[in-house]
Amino acid sequence: MATFSKALILAIIFALVTVIAGVLHAAPWTDTPWQRVLLGLGSLGCFGFLLGGIFAFDPASDLKIKPSAIGRMAFGIAAALMLSALWHWPVAGAALAALISAVLGYFGMLWADHVNF
């Protein structure tokens, strides 16, 4: 249980950092309504949560807590379900997002190394 809580804290930190990066990058200075800005920041938070789960459970990560493909996939599915709830996607869209995020979680650092913030 301690491993899960450490991974959850790391994923939340990644989500917060991603949201802060989005705010500092462009959000308040655009002519976009605040509802859309908040949806965009929530989406960035879900992406950060996915990255945090990958970094927490990938053996190639310097921040790893425990190597686990199932952990990466579970955090990917959780991020996709949060994103689909945020955007009110239908069940088919949520299932597709969960499948894509699970695959991204499984491959982990193979693709996450190429994300440039």
C-alpha positions in Angstrom: 0.0 0.0 0.0 2.9 2.4 0.7 4.1 1.9 -2.9 0.7 2.9 -4.3 0.5 6.0 -2.1 4.0 7.1 -3.1 3.1 6.5 -6.8 -0.1 8.4 -6.4 1.7 11.4 -4.8 4.2 11.4 -7.6 1.4 11.3 -10.2 -0.4 14.2 -8.5 2.8 16.2 -8.4 3.3 15.6 -12.1 -0.3 16.6 -12.8 0.1 19.8 -10.8 3.4 20.7 -12.5 1.8 20.1 -15.9 -1.1 22.3 -15.0 1.2 25.1 -13.7 3.2 24.8 -17.0 0.0 25.2 -18.9 -1.0 28.3 -16.9 2.4 29.9 -17.3 2.6 29.1 -21.0 -0.6 30.5 -22.4 -3.9 30.0 -20.5 -4.7 33.4 -18.9 -3.4 35.4 -21.8 -5.7 34.1 -24.4 -9.1 35.3 -25.4 -10.6 31.9 -24.5 -13.5 31.7 -22.1 -12.5 30.5 -18.6 -14.6 27.3 -18.9 -12.5 26.2 -21.9 -9.3 27.3 -20.1 -10.3 25.2 -17.1 -11.1 22.2 -19.3 -7.7 22.6 -21.0 -5.9 22.7 -17.6 -7.8 19.7 -16.4 -6.8 17.9 -19.6 -3.2 18.8 -19.0 -3.6 17.6 -15.4 -4.8 14.2 -16.7 -1.8 14.0 -19.0 0.5 14.9 -16.1 -1.1 12.1 -14.0 -0.4 9.6 -16.8 3.2 10.8 -17.0 3.6 10.6 -13.2 2.3 7.0 -13.2 4.8 6.1 -15.9 7.7 7.7 -14.1 6.6 6.0 -10.9 6.5 2.5 -12.3 8.9 2.3 -15.2 12.2 0.5 -14.6 14.1 3.0 -16.9 12.9 6.0 -14.8 15.2 7.8 -12.3 12.1 8.4 -10.1 10.8 4.8 -10.1 9.2 3.5 -7.0 8.7 0.0 -8.2 8.9 -1.4 -11.7 5.4 -2.5 -12.8 3.7 -2.6 -16.2 0.4 -3.2 -14.5 0.9 0.0 -12.4 1.7 2.0 -15.5 -1.4 0.7 -17.2 -3.6 1.3 -14.2 -2.5 4.9 -13.9 -3.1 5.3 -17.7 -6.6 4.0 -17.4 -7.3 6.2 -14.4 -6.0 9.2 -16.3 -8.2 8.3 -19.3 -11.3 7.9 -17.2 -10.7 11.2 -15.5 -10.3 12.9 -18.9 -13.4 11.3 -20.3 -15.5 12.3 -17.2 -14.1 15.9 -17.6 -15.1 16.1 -21.2 -18.4 14.1 -20.8 -17.4 11.5 -23.5 -19.8 8.6 -24.2 -18.9 5.1 -23.0 -17.3 4.2 -26.3 -15.0 7.2 -26.2 -14.1 6.5 -22.6 -13.3 2.9 -23.5 -11.1 3.9 -26.4 -9.3 6.5 -24.3 -8.7 3.9 -21.6 -7.3 1.5 -24.2 -5.0 4.1 -25.7 -3.8 5.2 -22.3 -3.2 1.6 -21.2 -1.1 1.0 -24.2 0.8 4.2 -23.6 1.3 3.2 -20.0 2.5 -0.2 -21.0 5.2 1.2 -23.3 6.1 3.8 -20.7 9.4 5.5 -21.1 9.7 4.4 -24.7 7.5 7.3 -25.7 7.5 9.4 -22.5 11.2 10.3 -23.1 10.2 12.1 -26.2 7.7 14.5 -24.5 9.3 17.9 -24.4 8.0 20.5 -22.0 
